[in-house]
Amino acid sequence: MQLSEILRPDGIKLVSSCSSKKRLFQDLGAMAEQVFGLPAQEVFEALLEREGLGPTGVGGGVALPHARLEGLDAVLADPALDPAF
């Protein structure tokens, strides 16, 4: 699998600040809907549920929020980058 298969230029978001993790997940859901045609609310809820199992932060301002979606048989990436890091 090539990185270009799971990452699309229009699926990368720069965030200068985010008021909460919940707000970030809502933004990621909206972006997943716009870029990949996935239901924003379903993505948001899946990210929130997964984060409830344990934090996805890896340190240094980096987090890798991820979730499984029923019926999705591909790996997709929807990164948000904070230029402060």
N, C-alpha and C positions, 0 to 999 in steps of 0.2 A: 504494500500500500504506500502510495506517495503522499506526502504532506499536502500537496496541491489538490488531492482528492477530497480532503476533509476540511480544508481552509479556503475560504473565498475572501478576496479583498473587501467586498462589501459586508462581510461578516465580522469585521474587526472594529471594535469601538474603543476610542480613547475616552477615559473618564478622568477628570481633574479632581473630582471629589464625589463621594457618594454618601448620602445621609445615613444609610444603613445597609446591611447585608440584604435585607428583604427588598429594598428599593433596587439594589443591583440585580437581584434575581428577576425582578419585574422587568427591568431594562433588557436583561439577557433573553427573557421570554419574548418580549416584543421584537427584538432583533432576530431571534430564531424564526418567528412567524414571518417577518418581512423577507429574510434571506432564504430560508429553507421551506417555508409554507407550513411550518408546524404550529399547532394551536398554542398561543402565548400563555394562556392560563395553565394548560397542562404542563408546559415546560417549567413555568414558575413553580407550580406545586411539586413537581418531581425534584427540582433543585432544592427546594425547601425541605422536602421529606428526606432527601439524601443527606443534607447538611445536619439534620437532626440525629443521624446515626453517628456523626463525628465530624469535626471541622475539616475542611478541605484546604485550609491554609498550610503552606509549607515554609513560611518565614520570609523575612525580607520584603514584605509587601506583596508576596506572590501567593495566590490561591488557585486551585484547580477544581472549581465546582463542576460537578458532573452528575449525570443521572441516566437511568435507563428509561426509555419510553416504549410502551407497548406498541407493537407493530412496526417499530423502526428497526431495520436490519442493516443499518450502516452506521459508521462512526462519523459524526459531524462535530466541528469545532466552532465556537462562537466566542472568541476571546475578547476580554475587555482589558485594556492596558492603561495604567496610571503613569503618565510621563514623569511624575515626581520620583519614581523609583528607577 
